[in-house]
């Protein structure tokens, strides 16, 4: 009997194909005249770029979203962002559940691999909680946005609020406010607070959500020792996030304090507010309240480091992830101290987790290095601007030093591929190094010592 095409694909290939097909479908819709604000079809390459940046929740745009796309075009972009944030597999599974169709073993394996989970049990309940939790948080975010945008924009403020809430939670960084992102709201506490909270909630990961809620339900029993009852994953994700946001904010505050092009003319409170937001948005969100091209070199380098790390696993953020970096650093320090095991929060990290972390970071760096070299070959721009662009694309962030609108055809194609690989590559590697291993040959190659370092 002839096998169906889909049955011959691995779960990794199915996930990659689902994103690819979603990008193609989105690009076709965005290339239609109805998607354009002028009624004239947007060039297909720009439509393809926009579809890719939306489904990969990146945020880099070659054309201004607010003025280029009609309501229909913006709706397509919003749906692509939501699909990319949750994941195509999650959306498909949610539709099957809503239609009361049974989730078979094949679909369960897809869900497990898409979220890099360690078990097949409880996946249907997990998908329901993910979708419900996402809609609740995005709904609350939209209502809070409306307090600012409806008085300012009238009825259109409702649409802006919904769009921005979904984009912020999915860490996409695309907005329909203006061509300079959120720079006009750099000193607006409400916008900064709501946007920052949505970015962090989306980027911290769903596993941390449920773990924190589990502990809070038993807060009376745990009293003031709530943190110690969290899982190791949650502890690492929370601490890593807090440290990176805090350290990033301090660095931006110091390096931009006297910069007249960014924070120089701000009050002390506004400087603190803008510094904190810059640190938060580099966690792969892509919104900007200060012009990125005006940042000092030191701040730009710090921002690139934060972008490369990104958010936490099983969330809407990109990057190599906080837990990955924490495991690598812990492994490095353990090696320096001549320790045989890697320990975090009094728990030993498995060798498999360390190997996976090395693989994800290595692949991400290879993608970053290749795209930086290729973009440098076809683009006349400074090395810093090019590196900032490629880090942003690889980590699916969306921050740019005004290079994206100036990209030529080859530059756009390079960034399109980089965004796709940045969204898919680390995930695929994580799946390839998952707990399900193929049977290994009992015959092993001989061991020989080499010099390292």
VENRA-V62201 format. One record per residue. N is the residue number from 1. D_CENTER is the distance of its C-alpha to the mean C-alpha in Angstrom with 1 decimal. Layout:
N	D_CENTER
N	D_CENTER
//
This chain:
1	42.0
2	39.3
3	35.8
4	33.3
5	30.6
6	27.7
7	29.6
8	29.7
9	25.9
10	24.1
11	21.2
12	18.8
13	20.5
14	20.3
15	16.6
16	16.3
17	19.1
18	17.7
19	14.7
20	17.3
21	19.8
22	17.5
23	16.8
24	20.5
25	21.5
26	19.3
27	20.7
28	24.2
29	23.9
30	22.6
31	25.5
32	28.0
33	30.2
34	29.4
35	25.7
36	27.0
37	28.2
38	31.4
39	32.2
40	32.0
41	29.6
42	26.7
43	26.9
44	25.2
45	23.2
46	21.6
47	21.1
48	19.5
49	17.2
50	16.2
51	15.8
52	13.5
53	11.3
54	11.3
55	10.9
56	8.1
57	6.5
58	7.1
59	10.0
60	12.6
61	15.9
62	19.4
63	21.1
64	20.9
65	19.4
66	22.0
67	25.0
68	24.3
69	23.5
70	25.9
71	25.1
72	24.9
73	22.5
74	20.2
75	20.5
76	19.5
77	16.4
78	15.6
79	16.3
80	14.1
81	11.1
82	12.3
83	12.9
84	9.6
85	7.9
86	10.8
87	11.5
88	14.7
89	16.6
90	16.0
91	17.3
92	20.2
93	21.0
94	21.0
95	23.4
96	25.6
97	25.9
98	26.8
99	29.4
100	30.7
101	30.3
102	30.3
103	27.2
104	28.7
105	28.1
106	26.3
107	23.8
108	23.4
109	22.7
110	20.0
111	18.3
112	18.9
113	17.3
114	14.3
115	13.5
116	15.3
117	17.9
118	21.4
119	23.6
120	24.6
121	26.2
122	25.0
123	22.3
124	23.6
125	23.7
126	20.1
127	19.0
128	21.2
129	19.8
130	16.1
131	17.2
132	19.7
133	17.6
134	14.9
135	17.8
136	19.5
137	16.9
138	16.1
139	19.9
140	20.6
141	18.2
142	19.9
143	23.3
144	22.6
145	21.5
146	24.7
147	26.8
148	26.0
149	25.4
150	28.2
151	30.9
152	29.6
153	29.0
154	31.1
155	30.2
156	27.4
157	25.7
158	25.0
159	23.0
160	21.2
161	20.4
162	19.1
163	17.0
164	15.5
165	14.9
166	13.0
167	10.9
168	10.3
169	9.7
170	7.2
171	5.4
172	7.2
173	9.7
174	12.6
175	15.8
176	19.4
177	21.2
178	22.2
179	21.6
180	20.6
181	17.7
182	18.6
183	21.1
184	23.9
185	22.6
186	22.1
187	25.0
188	24.4
189	23.7
190	22.9
191	20.1
192	18.6
193	19.0
194	17.7
195	14.6
196	13.9
197	14.7
198	12.4
199	9.3
200	10.6
201	11.7
202	8.6
203	6.8
204	10.2
205	10.4
206	13.3
207	15.6
208	15.9
209	16.7
210	19.5
211	20.7
212	21.1
213	22.9
214	25.1
215	26.2
216	26.8
217	29.0
218	31.2
219	31.0
220	34.8
221	35.3
222	32.8
223	34.0
224	32.4
225	30.9
226	27.9
227	25.4
228	27.6
229	27.4
230	23.7
231	22.5
232	21.8
233	18.1
234	17.8
235	19.9
236	17.9
237	14.5
238	16.3
239	18.3
240	15.7
241	13.6
242	17.0
243	18.2
244	15.4
245	15.3
246	19.1
247	19.7
248	17.4
249	19.2
250	22.5
251	22.0
252	21.1
253	24.0
254	26.4
255	25.5
256	25.4
257	28.2
258	30.9
259	28.9
260	30.6
261	27.9
262	25.2
263	26.4
264	30.1
265	31.6
266	29.6
267	31.2
268	30.3
269	28.4
270	26.5
271	25.7
272	24.3
273	22.3
274	20.8
275	20.1
276	18.3
277	16.1
278	15.4
279	14.4
280	12.1
281	10.4
282	9.8
283	7.3
284	4.8
285	6.7
286	9.3
287	12.3
288	15.4
289	18.6
290	20.2
291	20.7
292	18.6
293	21.6
294	23.8
295	22.2
296	24.4
297	23.8
298	23.2
299	20.5
300	18.8
301	19.0
302	17.7
303	14.7
304	14.0
305	14.3
306	11.9
307	9.3
308	10.2
309	10.0
310	6.6
311	6.4
312	8.7
313	9.5
314	10.1
315	7.7
316	5.1
317	2.3
318	2.7
319	6.2
320	9.4
321	9.0
322	11.6
323	14.0
324	14.2
325	15.3
326	17.5
327	19.3
328	19.8
329	21.3
330	23.4
331	24.7
332	25.6
333	27.5
334	29.2
335	30.4
336	31.7
337	33.6
338	35.0
339	33.6
340	33.4
341	30.6
342	27.2
343	27.3
344	24.7
345	26.0
346	29.2
347	27.5
348	27.7
349	24.6
350	25.5
351	26.0
352	23.8
353	20.7
354	21.6
355	22.1
356	18.8
357	17.1
358	19.3
359	18.5
360	14.7
361	15.0
362	17.9
363	16.4
364	13.4
365	16.2
366	18.4
367	16.0
368	15.5
369	19.2
370	20.3
371	18.4
372	19.6
373	23.2
374	23.2
375	21.9
376	24.5
377	27.1
378	26.7
379	25.7
380	28.0
381	25.8
382	25.7
383	24.0
384	21.8
385	20.6
386	19.9
387	18.1
388	15.9
389	15.2
390	14.5
391	12.3
392	10.2
393	10.3
394	10.0
395	6.8
396	5.6
397	6.4
398	9.5
399	12.0
400	15.3
401	18.8
402	20.3
403	20.3
404	18.5
405	21.4
406	23.9
407	22.6
408	25.4
409	25.3
410	24.5
411	21.8
412	20.1
413	20.5
414	19.1
415	15.9
416	15.6
417	16.2
418	13.8
419	10.8
420	12.1
421	12.8
422	9.5
423	8.0
424	11.3
425	12.9
426	11.7
427	11.7
428	15.1
429	16.3
430	15.5
431	17.5
432	20.2
433	20.7
434	20.7
435	23.7
436	25.7
437	27.5
438	30.1
439	33.6
440	34.3
441	37.6
442	39.9
443	41.1
444	39.1
445	39.5
446	41.4
447	39.7
448	40.4
449	39.4
450	37.7
451	37.1
452	33.5
453	32.7
//
